[in-house]
Every structure is written in structure tokens, then in C-alpha cells.
């Protein structure tokens, strides 16, 4: 597939810098090269504060790189990435809309008649297991249910690229596994390109085709890229028991561990300063 | 505390207060009436005054005038507050330029404007409306401003990533957020609309509850003053109940702090 289709996401020497309040320039990510093929599931793992989300925001077009380029399906990205759906870490649902209206809005704003948008939203709610919760407002749903609505909200627009920023971070361990399996199930239906940011290496290996490791910030770099050859379809809970999984985990963790320690030391120093 | 106990205790407070008032204003204690009727009247006189107002129907005209002034003040003040609030929140430079003047006008006790408004708009309805507007406007303005400013970045980014343009962000994100802030201050702004109307009437008018109280005071009719006060607070409580009903309908999406049984 990668041969015929253009690369979904291609970051070329992307550097992202912010100007701090005191005028200094903080380089979050330096010279990142990253590509995601059509239909490929790539997970970015790195220590806290390494700029994983920054890289994701560059791909989404929410941030502009200070240097380097971002290409989406072989076209340079300018403005927002219209091919991408973004699943945020924090709650991003519109609290004043019901679950079904939250899902339907992505269609409504592009001019889909309301009745049709609602019918399709109902289908999506059913496929994320919330068919009976259409008229609930976000505050009436649990954290896991809100993530399901958010997933349906993003997927209903059928984006070619799915960007996910630690989407299951705030959930408990069991719910995370259930959500992981749901994600894989939905993804395997039409294989979008996925860029999935997480700090959880096990989650990354269990979900992805490729795991990319970032060094501790500032000036974080991409320091490793592993192909995950575990057979699909996978079950998040069961794949963790397999020998190949352990071997991969040991290998990648060997690299990641040092960065996590560096990141930890830096965060404590920053706290003391 | 059960509902029945609570309700009976609440009634008890009213009964005891009224009984003491009646007692001390009519029965001499150690040869001296503690609450001279000239200054304090008594509950029976006040009550019969209220009954007289309602049975003759005089009161309706005054209630209607005060209500009308309050509604106008609320609607005009809110509309202005929403417009300017949105404008300032979306144009930080404009907000920065006008900031000291907004603070200055808001710091002014609005009552001192009443004579000016009477001069400009006459003794009719509009001088009271103007006074109410100056009170309502700032409440709504600050809340709408805050509501637009306080939209979480994530929700905004989500709207953008879902493909919303500026106009759609306005309609689906900024507007509902601003509205929820405005409604959270609905009790205050409606209350201020009534305050504006009554104070305006009190300071110079020919009708309304404030006028009624002022007239009674002018002829040392203390029973009339108290009667006017009671009617006024009942009027405000009724309006407030209406506001609560509207609020419950419009803000269903917000978590209710009270648990339902």
C-alpha cells in the first residue's frame, strides 16, 4: 500500500520552538523526521514533557514548526490539517450539546442535513457502544463514555489521518484496555493512518505497527524506531502475555529507560528552580 | 431535618415575629408601648392595607408599571452587555483601550445617575429603564466577556479540528459558553433590573411600587410603607422563581449541584 499511496504524514527536520515569557527561546523538538504511511499505526513514546504532543500539534496544523516542513499526502501543510481527526487528551466535547449532537456536529457544519447527520451519528454511537446514551449530556457520562463519544465525533468525519494525544490517559487500567480494543476494531475496518502519542510503552507496543521513541526535552529528538511485527488482529490484554511482546518491550525499554530518568531529573530541577 | 419540620419551623419564625410586632406595638409594657404605632404601625394595619390595594385593584397598575420597567431594563441591558461583551472579548485591543473607563463607570454608585436620567428622559418609564440598564449592563457584560474568554483551549481546538470556521465557532462554541455565564448571573441581573426600576420610581415618578412607597412615606403612612415593602419582596420572589424555571430549562447540560431523589 505504501508503494501506491503517498505518505500520509511526513515531517522533515521539524523543529518547534516557543518564546518564553522572559524572552528566551525554548526549543521543544529538534530536527524530527517522522513518516506515517497510509494505513499505518504509529505510536510515539517518550518521557513526560518531551514534546510528543507538540509534534502531534504540528501534524494537526495547530502549531507551525520553526524550521523544517510538514507534508500531508505529499502536499505541504499550511493552516489546519483538513485530512486529520484529532482525539484530545483532555475533555474536548461540547458540554452544551448532547452526545448525539456532539457526534453530529462534524457533519452539520459541512452542510449535511440535520436529519441525516443525526441518523449517522446514532449509528456511530451504536458502534462505540453508546447507542442508548444519545441524549445524555457529557457531564452525565463517565470518563470512558466521554472518550467513546469523542472517538465517534472524530471518526464520523472519516478523516484519512487520526491523531491521538494520550487519549486514554485519564482512564483507569481496565477501561483503557477496553478502549484500546475498540480502537483497534474500528481502525481495522478501514485502516486510517494513525499517530498515537502515549507515555505507556506497553500500550504503544500492543496497539501500533511502529513505535517511535523520543528523547527527554528540551530539544527532544527522535532516537529510535521499531517495527512491531506482532500478528493482527490483536487483543490488548492477551498480546501482553506473548514472548515476542516481552522481547520487544525489553529492547525498547532499554533505550527509553535512560530518557525517562533524564526527563525525571529535569522535571525535578525545573520544579526547584 | 425533614421537609415538614423545616416548613413548620419556617412558618413559626414568621408567626413569632408578627406576633411580637403586634404585641409590642399595641400592648404597653410597663406603661410604655415599645414600638410606637406612628413609627412601626402594626401587622394588622399593614395587612389590611395590602388587602385594600388588591381588593380595590389599585395595586395592579403599579405592579404592571414596575414589571414593565424591569423587563425593559433587563432586555436592553442584556442585549447591550452581550454585544459589548462579545466585541471586547474578541478584540483585546478595544478592551484594553476602554478598560479604565469601564471600571470608572462601573465604580460609580448608579443611584447618583437617577436625577440626570430624570432630567434627560422625564419622569415616565424611560428614566427608570435607563437606571436599570446601567445596572444590568455591567453584570451581563462582565459575564459574557468572561464566558467568551474562558472557553477551554481544548474545546476550541476541537471545534477547529472538526472543521468549524469563525462563524461556526461563534455559534457552536463562544455563544453557548457566553450564554451559560450570562445565565449563571441571571438572578443578579434580573434583581438589579427591579432595583433600578424601584429606586428610579422612588426618586421621582407618577406610578409603580417605588412611587407607592414614596407616597406613603410622604404622608407618614407607615402602614403603607410596610405594605409596599411586603408587596415588593413578594414581587421579587415571584420573579426570581420564574428565573429559576427559565434557568432549569436552558441549562440542562450543566451538572446540577442538587441531587434528585
Contacts between the chains, C-beta under 8 A, distances in Angstrom:
chain1	res1	chain2	res2	distance
A	60	B	161	6.3
A	62	B	157	6.0
A	62	B	160	7.5
A	62	B	161	7.7
A	80	B	160	6.0
A	80	B	161	6.8
A	82	B	163	7.1
A	84	B	161	7.0
A	85	B	161	7.0
A	86	B	157	7.3
A	86	B	158	7.1
A	86	B	161	4.2
A	88	B	154	5.1
A	88	B	157	7.0
A	88	B	158	6.1
A	90	B	152	7.4
A	90	B	154	4.5
A	91	B	154	7.1
A	92	B	152	7.9
A	92	B	154	4.5
A	92	B	155	5.5
A	92	B	157	7.2
A	92	B	158	3.7
A	93	B	155	7.8
A	93	B	158	7.7
A	94	B	155	6.5
A	94	B	158	7.9
A	94	B	159	7.7
A	94	B	172	6.6
A	94	B	173	6.9
A	94	B	176	7.3
A	95	B	155	7.9
A	95	B	253	5.8
A	95	B	254	7.5
A	96	B	176	4.1
A	96	B	177	7.6
A	96	B	180	6.7
A	96	B	253	4.6
A	97	B	172	7.8
A	97	B	253	7.3
A	98	B	253	7.7
A	105	B	162	6.5
A	105	B	172	6.4
A	106	B	162	4.6
A	106	B	163	6.6
A	109	B	162	7.0
A	109	B	163	5.8
A	109	B	164	5.5
A	109	B	165	7.9
A	109	B	168	5.0
A	109	B	172	7.5
A	110	B	163	6.3
A	137	B	252	6.9
A	137	B	253	4.2
A	138	B	253	7.7
A	139	B	253	7.1
A	139	B	254	7.0
A	139	B	255	4.4
A	153	B	162	7.1
A	154	B	162	7.9
A	157	B	162	6.8
A	157	B	163	7.1
